[in-house]
Amino acid sequence: MSALICGSFAFDTIMVFHDRFKNHILPEQVHILNVAFLVPELRREYGGCAGNIAYNLKLLGGEGKPMGTVGRDFGPYAEWMDRWEIDRSYLRVIDEEYTAQAYITTDQDDNQITAFHPGAMNHSHVQQVSAAGRECSLGLVSPDGRQGMIDHAAQFSELEIPFIFDPGQGMPMFNGEELLGFAEQATWLAFNDYEAKLMEERTGKSPRMLTELVDGVIVTRGAKGSSIYTRNKLFEIPAAPAVRLVDPTGCGDAYRAGLLYGLMNGMDWDVTGRIAALMGAIKIAHAGTQNHCFTPGEFAAQFKDIFGFSFT
């Protein structure tokens, strides 16, 4: 079984400011803000939700085919994907655009100032789910261009391909009626705790109420674990212990790769949720979103050590 993963690709440029923003930004002068920060640390990472999820699914031994739009500067990222043998069949280069770019400056209090350029991501709607035909029997719609998310959800539904709707940071682009429309098309919904509350505020439906529309609603709660709601049962999934806490960026994408892996292999929610939880714990111990690495065998052994049983 293969999964079609619709979503963004991006370059993340991360800079570390060795001080605190509050020492340099005067609240009473914010209307004429003009500041510069010396950032001795800088790294450029491969990111974007579709890229991150596909990478994590590959580590698990699952087959994911990411679909997205990228820019004329995508060459180094393409080489990285080829190194990991991640399928690029459903990526389209938009020659007049750059790949989406996030410029993130972090201070010593872990506050962040981010500038985001969507670039080629705004053209995501030119890609059609039907291009994958029946090659993929499972799908995921993750944050991307607004029209792309709308079109891809509708296309999965029309083709009767079960899919996860994962709005993530794209949720503010949609009103309550639109979000309910996604829920009516999707098979499963995935949120973090904040997004689940925003979903309830905009639609009037709690995670449990949303199970009237979908087969499952997954809500991640960071160190508190995650909850998976179905029509008849609530599965409380414990967080997996992390070796160290380094960088939470991309943990949600790693978790979602675990969800896809469990669904692709017909596992129950108790097991699927724990696979997803361990993926997030492994990711948080590494800086960047695609710098952790393991074999499927190493993952299975770690899973058994932590949870006391084997999923293989």
C-alpha positions in Angstrom: 0.0 0.0 0.0 1.2 3.5 -0.8 0.1 6.9 0.5 -0.2 10.1 -1.5 1.0 12.9 0.8 -0.3 16.4 -0.4 1.4 19.3 1.2 4.2 21.9 1.3 7.9 21.7 0.6 10.1 24.5 2.0 13.6 25.6 2.9 13.8 26.6 6.6 16.6 29.0 7.4 17.0 29.0 11.2 19.1 31.7 13.0 19.9 31.8 16.7 20.1 35.2 18.4 22.3 34.9 21.6 20.2 37.3 23.6 16.6 38.1 24.3 14.3 40.1 21.9 12.8 41.9 24.8 16.2 43.5 25.6 16.2 45.2 22.1 12.5 45.8 21.3 11.0 48.8 23.1 7.2 48.3 23.4 6.5 52.0 23.3 8.4 52.4 20.1 7.1 49.3 18.3 5.3 51.6 15.8 8.6 52.7 14.4 10.4 49.3 14.8 13.9 49.2 13.2 16.1 46.5 14.8 18.9 44.2 13.7 20.0 41.0 15.4 23.5 39.5 15.1 22.9 35.7 14.6 26.2 33.8 15.0 24.4 30.4 14.4 22.6 29.7 11.2 21.5 26.5 9.5 19.4 25.7 6.4 17.1 22.7 6.7 14.9 20.8 4.3 11.3 21.1 5.5 7.6 21.5 4.5 4.9 19.2 5.7 4.8 16.8 2.7 8.6 16.5 2.6 8.9 15.9 6.4 6.1 13.3 6.5 7.5 11.4 3.4 10.9 11.4 5.0 9.7 10.0 8.3 7.5 7.4 6.5 10.5 6.3 4.5 12.4 5.7 7.8 9.7 3.4 9.0 9.8 1.4 5.8 6.5 2.7 4.4 6.0 4.0 0.9 4.8 7.6 0.6 4.5 9.6 -2.6 4.6 13.4 -1.8 2.7 15.7 -4.1 3.5 19.4 -4.2 4.8 22.4 -6.1 8.4 23.6 -5.8 10.6 26.4 -7.2 13.5 26.7 -9.5 15.9 26.5 -6.5 14.7 23.0 -5.5 17.9 21.2 -6.8 19.6 20.5 -3.4 16.4 19.3 -1.9 15.8 17.0 -4.9 19.2 15.5 -4.4 18.4 14.9 -0.7 15.2 13.1 -1.7 17.0 11.0 -4.3 19.6 10.0 -1.7 16.7 8.7 0.5 14.9 7.2 -2.5 11.8 9.3 -1.9 9.6 9.4 -5.0 9.5 12.8 -6.8 7.1 11.7 -9.5 4.4 14.1 -8.2 6.4 17.2 -7.6 6.1 20.0 -10.1 8.7 22.8 -10.6 7.2 26.3 -11.0 10.1 27.9 -12.9 9.1 31.5 -12.1 8.9 31.0 -8.4 11.2 30.0 -5.5 10.4 27.1 -3.3 8.6 28.2 -0.1 11.0 29.7 2.4 10.8 30.2 6.1 13.3 32.6 7.8 13.2 32.0 11.6 15.1 33.9 14.2 15.0 32.4 17.7 16.2 34.0 20.9 17.4 32.6 24.3 13.8 32.5 25.6 12.8 30.3 22.6 10.7 33.2 21.2 10.6 33.3 17.4 10.3 35.9 14.7 9.4 34.2 11.4 9.0 35.5 7.9 7.4 33.1 5.4 7.4 33.3 1.6 5.0 30.8 0.1 6.4 31.0 -3.4 5.7 27.9 -5.5 3.3 26.6 -2.7 0.7 29.1 -4.0 0.5 27.0 -7.1 -0.3 23.7 -5.3 -3.7 23.5 -6.9 -2.2 22.8 -10.3 -1.4 19.3 -9.1 -4.2 16.7 -9.3 -4.7 13.7 -7.1 -6.0 11.8 -10.1 -2.4 12.0 -11.5 -1.5 9.2 -9.1 -4.5 7.2 -10.3 -5.0 4.1 -8.2 -1.3 3.9 -7.4 -2.1 5.2 -3.9 -4.8 3.7 -1.7 -4.4 6.2 1.2 -4.0 10.0 1.3 -3.2 12.9 3.5 -3.9 16.6 3.0 -1.5 18.7 5.0 -0.8 22.5 5.1 -0.3 23.9 1.6 -1.7 26.6 -0.6 -5.3 27.3 0.3 -6.8 26.3 -3.1 -4.6 23.2 -3.2 -5.9 22.0 0.1 -9.5 22.5 -1.0 -9.0 20.8 -4.3 -7.0 17.9 -3.0 -9.5 17.1 -0.3 -12.4 17.1 -2.9 -10.4 15.0 -5.3 -9.6 12.3 -2.7 -13.3 12.2 -1.8 -14.4 12.0 -5.4 -12.0 9.1 -6.0 -13.1 7.4 -2.8 -9.6 7.3 -1.5 -9.6 7.4 2.3 -7.5 10.3 3.6 -6.4 12.2 6.7 -7.2 15.9 6.8 -4.4 17.7 8.8 -4.9 21.5 8.5 -2.0 22.4 10.9 -0.8 26.0 10.5 -3.1 26.3 7.5 -6.2 26.3 9.7 -6.5 30.1 9.9 -7.2 30.2 6.2 -10.6 28.5 6.6 -13.8 29.5 8.3 -16.1 27.1 10.2 -18.2 26.2 7.2 -15.1 25.3 5.1 -13.6 23.3 8.0 -16.9 21.3 8.3 -16.7 20.7 4.6 -13.3 19.1 5.0 -14.6 16.9 7.8 -17.4 15.7 5.7 -15.0 14.6 2.9 -12.2 13.2 5.1 -11.9 9.8 6.7 -9.8 10.9 9.6 -8.9 14.3 11.2 -5.6 15.2 12.9 -4.9 18.2 15.1 -2.7 19.4 17.9 -4.5 20.5 21.1 -4.7 24.2 20.1 -6.0 23.3 16.6 -8.6 21.0 18.0 -9.9 23.9 20.2 -9.9 26.3 17.2 -11.8 23.7 15.2 -14.4 23.5 18.0 -14.6 27.2 18.3 -15.2 27.7 14.5 -17.5 24.7 13.9 -19.2 24.2 17.2 -18.1 20.5 17.2 -15.8 18.9 19.7 -13.5 16.0 18.7 -16.0 13.5 20.0 -18.8 15.2 18.0 -16.6 15.2 14.9 -16.6 11.3 15.0 -20.2 11.6 13.7 -18.5 12.6 10.4 -15.2 10.7 10.3 -13.8 7.4 11.4 -11.3 8.9 13.8 -10.1 12.2 15.3 -6.5 12.4 16.5 -5.5 15.1 18.9 -1.8 15.4 20.0 -1.0 17.0 23.4 2.8 17.2 23.4 4.3 15.7 26.6 0.8 14.7 27.7 0.5 12.2 24.9 -2.4 12.1 22.5 -6.1 11.2 22.2 -7.7 9.2 19.4 -11.5 9.5 19.3 -13.6 7.0 17.4 -17.4 6.6 17.4 -17.3 4.0 20.1 -14.1 4.5 22.0 -11.5 6.9 23.2 -7.8 5.7 23.0 -5.5 7.6 25.3 -1.9 7.2 23.9 1.0 7.9 26.3 3.9 10.1 25.2 7.0 8.1 24.4 10.1 9.3 26.5 12.6 11.4 24.6 16.3 11.0 25.0 16.6 14.8 25.1 14.5 17.8 24.2 16.2 19.7 21.4 13.8 20.9 18.8 10.0 20.4 18.6 9.8 21.6 15.0 8.5 18.8 12.8 7.4 16.5 15.6 3.8 16.8 14.4 4.9 15.7 10.9 6.8 12.7 12.4 3.7 11.7 14.4 1.6 11.8 11.2 4.0 9.6 9.4 3.4 7.1 12.2 -0.3 7.4 11.7 0.0 6.7 8.0 2.2 3.7 8.7 -0.3 2.2 11.1 -3.2 2.8 8.8 -1.3 1.4 5.8 -0.6 -1.8 7.7 -4.1 -2.3 9.2 -3.0 -1.8 12.8 -5.4 -0.9 15.6 -5.3 2.6 17.2 -3.5 1.5 20.4 -0.6 0.4 18.3 -0.8 3.1 15.6 -0.9 5.8 18.2 2.2 4.5 20.0 4.2 4.2 16.8 3.3 7.8 16.1 4.2 8.9 19.6 7.6 7.3 19.4 8.2 9.0 16.0 7.6 12.3 17.7 9.9 11.5 20.6 12.8 10.5 18.2 12.3 13.7 16.2 12.4 16.1 19.2 15.8 14.8 20.2 17.3 16.2 17.0 17.6 19.7 15.5 15.8 20.2 12.2 13.0 18.2 10.7 14.9 15.6 8.6 18.2 15.0 10.6 17.2 12.0 12.6 17.8 8.5 11.2 17.1 4.9 12.1 16.4 1.5 10.5 12.9 -0.1 10.7 14.6 -2.8 12.9 16.0 -0.3 15.3 12.7 1.4 15.6 10.9 -1.9 16.3 13.4 -2.7 19.0 13.0 0.7 20.6 9.2 0.4 20.5 9.4 -3.0 22.3 11.7 -1.6 25.0 9.4 1.3 25.7 5.9 -0.2 25.4 6.7 -3.8 26.3 5.3 -5.5 23.2 6.2 -5.8 19.5 4.1 -4.4 16.7 5.8 -6.5 14.0 
